[in-house]
């Protein structure tokens, strides 16, 4: 699934002569098929645990939302039958999982109620299920991803934390300037430090996800042992709109496919796609010889 925090509109031009589709879409089914992203946690929840998984009709889903009922209320009899077939440890794990589903659903309901109350919103054009708070929105989306991994609903997520050239403000970061304007710092130290504050705030959302993955059992390990997280930026020097030598990091053991605890520096002019090619090969796509504009594999020190 493809998720995002800000609204994306794949139309028009977005700088450097690129159509906006190349900055707004980060997952593609084919060279000419960008995949749409979902911004609303309610839509994500219903896709993961609603109509597609429970078999409810649109009318039943509308009735459930109107009655403020949990999706789990529709499954009580099925859950009870399943619990009778499980041992104590599996029953406890199922109960914990269902508690997490209900807790996330309740958080979404609270956001919707708050945004439909008529109170002034910071993001008046956003759907009711989208929190005005950036960190609250991000955490909801991350929790939904962890639940999906835990239940093996999907193996892959793409998550865009901000729209390119966004002028959103992040007051929770401690700095109130707009993102895009601050990114053009003109080499001035004070503005560079302000931009560093915004970037540190963004990257600072990731430990929340890593802790969730680390604390979620999966077989004889954890979800973090089984997962590979890639986090990066489309800009190496935003002041110049230079999209070479872009920063990124990887976390998680990918089921032992990739060695951690290393810092690797690529030679100048190395395509980032070389790293992505190596990651795909490490994850089992051994027959893949090319990815994007790659010109060879990059040594990740894979084990």
Secondary structure, DSSP 8 states (H G I E B T S, - for coil): -EEESS-----SB-STT-BTHHHH---EEETTEE---B--HHHHHHHHHSHHHH---HHHHHHHHHTT--GGGGGHHHHHHHHHTS-HHHHHHHHHHHHHHHHHHHHHHHHHHHHTSS---SSTTS-TTS-SSHHHHHHHHHHHHHHHHHTTS-S--EEE-S-TT---B-GGGT--SBHHHHH--TT-HHHHHHHHHHHHHHHTTHHHHHHHHHTSEETTEEHHHH--EEEE-S-SBGGGTB-SS--EEEES-GGGTS--S------TT--HHHHHHHHHHHTT-TT----TT--S-------
